[in-house]
Amino acid sequence: MSTTVGFVGVGHMGSRMIRCLAAAGFDVVAYDRSAEALASLPVTALESPEQVAATGVDVVLLSLPDSRAVEDVVRGPQGLAGGLAEGAVVVDLTTSAPETTVALHEHLGRQGVRFLDAGVSGGAAAAAKGTLTLMVGAAADDEVLTRLAPVFDAIARAVFPLGRPGAGHAAKILNNFLNAVNLSASAEVFVAAARSGLDLHVFLEAVNASSGANWATLNRFPALLTGDYLEGGLSSALMMKDLLLYAEHVGRVGVPSLHLSGPVAAFGTALQTGRADQISNRVVDALGDLADGVRLSQATSEESTR
């Protein structure tokens, strides 16, 4: 595999992954609609996805907002499809609809190009450290995983092959639903704990030693209690997008979703209170607004002065 890779989409996640690739010795050719974002990264900036493909790279990574953006980058005017050579691999790191993934896999397959879905988990912190989890739509013995191993090693610490095109994105959607449930439910509980007059640090320790522990309480709330929202991760708008993808997916496979309304209401509140583009952790403030303006860091500070 060439030591040059292509990259399209250099937002919160993409920019961090690019730095990890550069640190691992890869040369990166990249496109993003924001020339300013490209200028701050160790990349050769190009003017379209087609130009990225036309450099002859055999691997192009995508980190985009949604399936529509992926389709436009691949099949739209000046898209990747116009410049990709036979044998190239496009890896979609976006949280995309599985059916879109399957369609693009078939479309690019007709020109001898592999389209591979690789859902990512771990957030901006893991992207910065190169310790993401990848959920990949390929079989464990697929030779494409061997080809991509050096690239994946630069950005991830765990790769889970899930068998077929679209399976990686299906797994990511299911995982993100659990993420949304954990974060929104924990936010509600900690706002209630603040209104109950509990010492929030001690309460968090108790939860994390008990059956209520989850990813949010273990990895997010220790910072949230000090007013650190861990900026740079998944926004509330993207979280809502993922929840709607989940609703569509479980409806398609014939599974009722009995727990969807809670996170949809919570992140919908975040959107309606002007937090759409802020990190999804700020859902705790959106719910705090409904409880007379509770802020966890303020409640913690008040407790420490008693």
Backbone torsions as a table, in degrees:
resi	resn	phi	psi	omega
1	MET	NA	142.8	178.4
2	SER	-64.6	153.1	175.5
3	THR	-86.6	4.6	174.0
4	THR	-105.6	130.9	177.3
5	VAL	-123.9	153.9	174.7
6	GLY	-97.1	153.2	178.8
7	PHE	-146.3	132.2	176.8
8	VAL	-125.6	120.6	-179.4
9	GLY	102.9	100.4	-173.0
10	VAL	-119.5	49.7	176.7
11	GLY	-79.8	-149.9	-176.4
12	HIS	-55.7	-44.5	-177.6
13	MET	-83.7	-47.4	-176.2
14	GLY	-59.6	-41.8	-178.6
15	SER	-63.1	-38.9	179.8
16	ARG	-69.6	-40.1	178.1
17	MET	-65.2	-37.6	178.6
18	ILE	-61.6	-42.3	178.9
19	ARG	-62.9	-36.9	177.3
20	CYS	-66.9	-40.7	178.3
21	LEU	-63.3	-43.3	179.2
22	ALA	-63.8	-40.0	179.4
23	ALA	-65.4	-27.0	179.0
24	ALA	-85.0	0.1	175.8
25	GLY	100.7	6.3	178.3
26	PHE	-84.5	142.9	166.5
27	ASP	-90.1	133.4	-174.8
28	VAL	-117.6	126.8	170.0
29	VAL	-105.6	132.3	-167.6
30	ALA	-141.6	156.3	173.0
31	TYR	-134.3	140.4	170.0
32	ASP	-152.8	153.0	178.1
33	ARG	-64.4	-22.6	-180.0
34	SER	-95.7	105.3	176.5
35	ALA	-63.7	-31.5	179.0
36	GLU	-63.7	-42.5	179.1
37	ALA	-63.6	-41.1	179.2
38	LEU	-65.0	-36.7	-175.8
39	ALA	-64.5	-22.4	-177.4
40	SER	-90.5	3.3	-173.2
41	LEU	-117.4	157.6	178.1
42	PRO	-80.8	69.5	-175.7
43	VAL	-135.3	162.6	163.5
44	THR	-93.9	112.8	-174.6
45	ALA	-82.8	133.2	178.4
46	LEU	-121.1	171.5	-167.6
47	GLU	-100.9	-0.1	177.4
48	SER	-165.8	159.9	173.0
49	PRO	-59.6	-36.8	179.3
50	GLU	-60.2	-39.8	178.0
51	GLN	-65.0	-37.2	176.3
52	VAL	-59.3	-48.4	-179.2
53	ALA	-64.2	-37.2	-175.2
54	ALA	-71.5	-9.2	175.1
55	THR	-71.4	-11.0	179.1
56	GLY	91.2	9.5	178.3
57	VAL	-61.5	145.5	179.1
58	ASP	-99.3	-2.3	174.1
59	VAL	-137.4	129.2	174.5
60	VAL	-125.8	127.3	178.4
61	LEU	-102.3	140.2	178.2
62	LEU	-117.4	133.4	173.8
63	SER	-137.1	91.6	-167.7
64	LEU	-126.2	169.1	-174.7
65	PRO	-68.9	-37.5	-173.6
66	ASP	-163.6	178.8	-176.5
67	SER	-61.3	-37.4	180.0
68	ARG	-61.3	-42.7	178.6
69	ALA	-64.8	-38.0	178.5
70	VAL	-63.4	-46.9	-179.9
71	GLU	-60.5	-41.4	-179.7
72	ASP	-65.1	-42.2	-179.5
73	VAL	-66.6	-35.0	-178.0
74	VAL	-83.3	-49.6	-169.8
75	ARG	-111.1	-6.0	-177.0
76	GLY	-77.5	-178.7	176.0
77	PRO	-57.3	134.1	-177.1
78	GLN	58.5	32.2	179.7
79	GLY	-83.9	172.5	-178.5
80	LEU	-58.5	-38.4	-173.9
81	ALA	-56.7	-27.7	-178.6
82	GLY	-74.9	-12.9	-175.9
83	GLY	-126.1	-5.8	-176.1
84	LEU	-73.8	137.5	176.8
85	ALA	-90.3	155.7	176.8
86	GLU	-57.5	136.8	-179.9
87	GLY	95.6	-9.0	179.7
88	ALA	-73.1	160.8	178.2
89	VAL	-126.4	129.9	172.8
90	VAL	-107.5	124.6	-178.9
91	VAL	-110.6	116.8	-178.3
92	ASP	-94.2	108.9	179.4
93	LEU	-93.5	3.8	178.4
94	THR	-72.8	155.0	167.3
95	THR	-83.2	97.0	-171.7
96	SER	-116.1	160.7	175.6
97	ALA	-69.3	130.9	-177.9
98	PRO	-56.7	-36.1	-178.4
99	GLU	-68.1	-32.8	174.2
100	THR	-64.5	-41.8	178.2
101	THR	-58.9	-46.7	-179.5
102	VAL	-61.9	-42.5	-179.7
103	ALA	-63.5	-42.0	179.8
104	LEU	-71.0	-34.3	175.2
105	HIS	-59.0	-44.3	-179.5
106	GLU	-70.9	-40.3	-177.9
107	HIS	-62.9	-51.6	-178.1
108	LEU	-71.9	-27.0	178.0
109	GLY	-60.0	-29.8	-179.7
110	ARG	-69.9	-16.8	174.7
111	GLN	-110.2	18.8	174.9
112	GLY	76.8	22.9	-179.9
113	VAL	-113.7	138.3	179.9
114	ARG	-93.7	130.0	173.8
115	PHE	-110.4	118.9	-172.6
116	LEU	-121.5	128.3	175.6
117	ASP	-89.2	136.7	179.4
118	ALA	-143.4	85.9	177.9
119	GLY	-63.7	140.3	-177.1
120	VAL	-112.6	147.8	174.3
121	SER	-140.4	151.2	-179.5
122	GLY	129.6	-17.8	176.1
123	GLY	75.7	-174.5	-175.1
124	ALA	-63.5	-34.9	-178.9
125	ALA	-63.2	-44.8	178.8
126	ALA	-69.8	-35.5	177.7
127	ALA	-62.7	-38.1	-179.8
128	ALA	-68.5	-32.4	-177.8
129	LYS	-92.6	-6.8	-177.0
130	GLY	72.9	32.2	-176.8
131	THR	-121.9	33.1	178.1
132	LEU	-65.9	161.0	166.7
133	THR	-102.0	133.0	178.6
134	LEU	-113.3	131.4	174.7
135	MET	-110.9	110.3	-164.1
136	VAL	-113.2	136.2	178.3
137	GLY	-84.0	66.4	179.5
138	ALA	-154.4	155.4	176.9
139	ALA	-75.2	154.4	-176.8
140	ALA	-59.6	-30.9	-177.9
141	ASP	-96.2	11.8	-179.4
142	ASP	-69.7	128.5	-177.6
143	GLU	-62.5	-22.2	-179.8
144	VAL	-63.2	-30.7	178.6
145	LEU	-67.9	-35.3	176.0
146	THR	-66.3	-42.6	178.3
147	ARG	-61.4	-39.2	-173.8
148	LEU	-88.2	-4.5	-174.8
149	ALA	-52.6	-45.5	179.8
150	PRO	-61.8	-36.8	178.6
151	VAL	-69.2	-47.8	-179.2
152	PHE	-64.2	-35.9	178.7
153	ASP	-61.5	-28.8	-178.8
154	ALA	-76.0	-24.2	-173.8
155	ILE	-118.6	-11.6	-172.4
156	ALA	-137.8	155.0	174.1
157	ARG	-108.1	-12.3	-179.7
158	ALA	-144.8	131.5	179.2
159	VAL	-125.4	123.8	-178.0
160	PHE	-115.6	105.9	176.6
161	PRO	-75.4	128.0	-173.0
162	LEU	-114.5	8.4	162.8
163	GLY	110.2	-47.5	-171.6
164	ARG	-146.6	161.3	177.1
165	PRO	-56.2	132.5	-179.0
166	GLY	95.2	-21.0	-176.3
167	ALA	-68.2	-34.8	178.4
168	GLY	-63.7	-42.9	179.7
169	HIS	-72.5	-33.2	174.4
170	ALA	-61.2	-45.1	179.5
171	ALA	-62.1	-41.1	179.8
172	LYS	-63.4	-42.1	179.2
173	ILE	-62.4	-43.2	179.8
174	LEU	-64.9	-42.6	178.2
175	ASN	-63.1	-42.2	-178.0
176	ASN	-66.7	-29.3	175.0
177	PHE	-64.0	-44.9	176.6
178	LEU	-61.4	-39.2	176.4
179	ASN	-58.7	-46.2	-179.2
180	ALA	-64.8	-41.4	178.2
181	VAL	-62.3	-48.7	-178.3
182	ASN	-60.3	-46.2	-176.4
183	LEU	-68.0	-47.1	-176.2
184	SER	-69.6	-39.8	179.3
185	ALA	-67.7	-40.9	178.7
186	SER	-66.1	-38.4	176.7
187	ALA	-59.5	-45.2	178.8
188	GLU	-60.3	-44.8	-178.0
189	VAL	-64.4	-40.3	-177.6
190	PHE	-75.3	-29.9	171.2
191	VAL	-64.5	-42.0	177.5
192	ALA	-65.1	-37.0	178.3
193	ALA	-64.5	-39.3	177.5
194	ALA	-63.7	-43.8	179.5
195	ARG	-68.8	-21.3	178.4
196	SER	-84.5	-3.5	178.7
197	GLY	78.3	18.7	-179.2
198	LEU	-77.2	150.7	168.6
199	ASP	-71.6	111.0	-169.7
200	LEU	-68.3	-32.9	177.9
201	HIS	-66.1	-44.4	179.3
202	VAL	-67.7	-39.8	178.5
203	PHE	-61.8	-41.5	178.2
204	LEU	-62.0	-42.7	177.0
205	GLU	-60.0	-40.9	-179.9
206	ALA	-64.9	-44.6	178.9
207	VAL	-61.3	-44.7	-176.2
208	ASN	-72.6	-10.8	172.8
209	ALA	-101.8	8.0	-173.2
210	SER	-129.8	-172.1	-173.1
211	SER	-74.3	-11.5	178.9
212	GLY	-85.7	-2.9	-177.8
213	ALA	-61.0	141.3	176.7
214	ASN	-155.1	179.0	-176.5
215	TRP	-56.1	-41.5	-177.3
216	ALA	-65.6	-46.5	-178.6
217	THR	-68.1	-32.7	-178.3
218	LEU	-78.8	-34.4	-170.1
219	ASN	-117.5	-17.3	-176.8
220	ARG	-111.5	-45.8	-172.1
221	PHE	-68.6	-27.6	173.3
222	PRO	-56.6	-36.3	176.9
223	ALA	-79.7	-39.8	-177.2
224	LEU	-61.1	-32.9	-180.0
225	LEU	-65.7	-19.4	178.2
226	THR	-100.7	3.9	-178.9
227	GLY	86.9	10.2	177.8
228	ASP	-94.6	110.4	-175.5
229	TYR	-87.8	2.5	178.2
230	LEU	58.3	51.2	-174.4
231	GLU	-56.6	151.5	176.1
232	GLY	108.7	-4.6	-179.2
233	GLY	-96.7	-159.9	-177.3
234	LEU	-58.7	126.4	-179.8
235	SER	-79.5	164.9	177.0
236	SER	-64.6	-35.1	177.9
237	ALA	-63.7	-42.2	178.6
238	LEU	-70.8	-33.8	175.4
239	MET	-61.8	-42.8	177.8
240	MET	-63.8	-39.9	176.5
241	LYS	-57.5	-42.8	-179.3
242	ASP	-68.1	-35.6	176.9
243	LEU	-64.2	-39.4	178.2
244	LEU	-68.9	-36.1	173.6
245	LEU	-61.0	-41.4	178.5
246	TYR	-61.6	-45.8	-179.8
247	ALA	-59.1	-43.4	179.5
248	GLU	-65.3	-41.1	-175.4
249	HIS	-68.2	-48.8	-177.9
250	VAL	-67.7	-30.4	174.4
251	GLY	-64.9	-38.1	-179.4
252	ARG	-67.6	-38.0	-178.2
253	VAL	-90.6	-1.4	172.4
254	GLY	83.6	36.6	178.1
255	VAL	-119.0	127.9	177.6
256	PRO	-71.0	144.7	176.1
257	SER	-109.4	104.7	-176.2
258	LEU	-92.1	-6.0	-175.1
259	HIS	-121.5	15.4	-175.6
260	LEU	-77.9	-32.3	-171.5
261	SER	-63.5	-34.9	-177.8
262	GLY	-61.5	-59.7	179.4
263	PRO	-64.3	-32.9	176.4
264	VAL	-61.9	-42.8	178.1
265	ALA	-64.8	-41.6	-177.5
266	ALA	-66.0	-50.0	-177.7
267	PHE	-76.9	-25.2	170.9
268	GLY	-62.4	-38.7	175.7
269	THR	-63.6	-40.7	177.3
270	ALA	-60.7	-42.2	178.8
271	LEU	-64.7	-42.3	-176.0
272	GLN	-72.5	-16.1	-179.8
273	THR	-104.9	21.6	171.4
274	GLY	83.8	18.5	-176.9
275	ARG	-109.6	19.5	-174.6
276	ALA	-56.3	-43.6	-174.8
277	ASP	-95.7	2.6	176.2
278	GLN	-88.4	162.1	-179.8
279	ILE	-57.3	143.4	-175.2
280	SER	-62.1	-19.2	176.4
281	ASN	-59.0	-23.8	-179.4
282	ARG	-73.1	2.1	171.3
283	VAL	-58.8	-26.1	178.8
284	VAL	-63.8	-34.1	176.9
285	ASP	-76.3	-34.4	177.0
286	ALA	-61.0	-42.1	177.4
287	LEU	-73.3	-33.5	175.4
288	GLY	-62.0	-33.7	176.7
289	ASP	-58.8	-34.7	-179.5
290	LEU	-76.6	-9.3	179.7
291	ALA	-117.6	48.8	176.4
292	ASP	62.0	35.2	171.0
293	GLY	79.3	30.5	178.5
294	VAL	-63.3	133.8	171.3
295	ARG	-125.7	127.2	-173.7
296	LEU	-61.4	-42.2	-177.6
297	SER	-65.6	-35.7	178.5
298	GLN	-68.2	-43.3	179.4
299	ALA	-63.1	-36.7	178.5
300	THR	-66.4	-42.3	179.8
301	SER	-64.3	-42.1	178.9
302	GLU	-62.3	-40.5	-179.9
303	GLU	-63.8	-38.6	-175.3
304	SER	-71.2	-17.4	-179.6
305	THR	-95.9	-1.0	-178.3
306	ARG	-79.4	NA	NA
